[in-house]
Amino acid sequence: MPHSLADKKRALTRLRRIKGQAEALERAVEAGTECSALLQQIAALRGAANGLMTEVLESHFRETFGKAREAIAERAVIDPDAEIDEIMRILRTYLK
């Protein structure tokens, strides 16, 4: 979840845009629009969803790994491989 007010506002704006694109796609399907036009709309919708995913992932990473940065500052021992493994686990979960 985006934590700053600006991040939350940006995510909601993107989400509303995605909602509008989905509604337009629904209307196009109901109207019997050509497949090529539908595919173009679907690609745009997928791009918008991926953009939202990227923003939320960035916010999540900054929150999660910001804590690791604090631990480093306190001279705690952190395994860089474990941190990379955690990043990859998160990416694999959301980018299937």
Number of C-alpha atoms within 10 A of each C-alpha: 12 18 12 10 9 10 15 16 13 15 19 14 13 17 16 12 15 19 15 13 18 17 12 14 20 12 12 16 14 9 9 9 12 10 11 9 13 17 12 12 17 15 12 15 19 15 13 18 17 13 15 19 15 14 19 18 17 13 17 16 14 13 14 13 14 12 12 17 14 11 13 12 9 9 9 11 9 12 9 10 9 10 13 11 12 14 14 11 11 14 12 10 8 10 9 5
